[in-house]
Amino acid sequence: MDKIKLSSNRSFGILFFVLFLIIALYPLINNDDLRIWSILISLVFLLLGIINSRILTPLHILWIKLGIFLGKIVSPLIIGLIFFFVVTPIGFIMRAIGKDLLNLKFNNNKTYWIEKKGPKSKMKNQF
């Protein structure tokens, strides 16, 4: 397994401070009470983040591994959705209207080579 490169415990602590602070303050939008437990957790993360504590290292490693795990699941899922909901319908539409953009249909010619009609290159005076 590749070695995981960690960012600093300081940035990890501050990130979770902000996250738990948002969780604590979110009920204020609906005129509810603050979540005191979340404020306490956010202050602990802030304190540990500022002093760059080694206590955060195991949590930081778990956080990074969770991100890698989710990346292995979400990326193929998104790519699959794009393929089946974008590429496949375009292929069906092109086949229905009779387009053969890649020239894959069988023909009786000796070769599938396409002779170029225009100039060999349009790239004059590149530099």
N, C-alpha and C positions, 0 to 999 in steps of 0.2 A: 504494500500500500504506500502511496506517495505521502511524503511528510507534509502535514498541513501547516501553511504559513499563517500565523496568527497576527492580527493587528494588536495594538497595545491594549492592556487591561484598562487603561484610562479611558480610551474611546468606547470600549465595551460597557464600562460602568456608566458613562455619561449617556450612552444610547438607552440603556435600560432605565436610567433615571428619568429620561424624557418620556419613555414609553409608559412607565407606571404613573408618572405625573399626569399624562393625558388620561389614563384610566381613572385617576382620582378626580380630575376636574370635569370629566365628561358629564356626570349627572347634573352639573350646574346648568347645562343647556335646557334641561327639562324642569328646572327649579327644584331639584332634589338635593339631598345632603351630599357633602363630600364623602368620598371613600377614604376613611382615615387609614385603613390597613394598607392601601395603595400608596398613600403619602409616606407612611413609615418605610415601606419597602423601597420607594424611590429615594428617600433620604439615605438609606443604607447603601444603595448602589452609588449614589453621588459621593458619599464619604469614601467608600472603597475605591471608586474610580479616581478621585482626586489624589489619594495617597498611592495609587497604582498598586493595589494590594495583590498578592499572589493568591489570595482566597478566591478571586474571580477566575483564575486560570481554568479550573475544571468546568465551570459553567460556560466559560468562553469556548472551550474545546467542544462541549456538547452542542452549543449554538452553531458553531461552524459545521459540525458533522450533520446536524439537522438540515442546514442549508444545502449541503452537498447531496444528502438523501432526497430532499425535495426537488433539487435540480435534476436528479436522475429520473424522477417520476414525471415532473411537470413538462420538461422539454420535449420528450417523445410524445406526450399527450397533445401538446399544442401543435407540434409538427404534424401529427396524425390528423388532428381536426382540420388544419389548414389544407392538407392533402385531400381529405374526403369531402370537404365542403367548398373548396375553391378549385383545386386542380381537376378533380374528377368531373364535376359538372361542366367545366370548360371543355374537357375532352369529349364529353358526350355531345355538347352543343356543336363542336367542330366536326365531329363525325356525322351528326344529323344534317348539317348543311353541306357536307361533302368536301370539306377542306382536308388537305394532306400536307401540312406545313413541313413535316420532316421527310416527305417523299418516300414513305414506307410502302406504298401500294406496289404490288407486283406488276411489272410490265415486260414485254417481250424484247426489249432492246438488248444489244450485246453487253452494254455496260450501264451502270447507274451514274457514271461520271457526268457532271454538269459542266459544259464548256462555258467559260466566262467570256462575255461579249465586249465588255468595256475595257478601259485601260488597265494595265497590270496593277497600277497603284495610283491613288489620288493624293499621295502624301509628298507633294513637292515642297521644297524649301522648308524642311522641318525645323532647321535651326537657324 
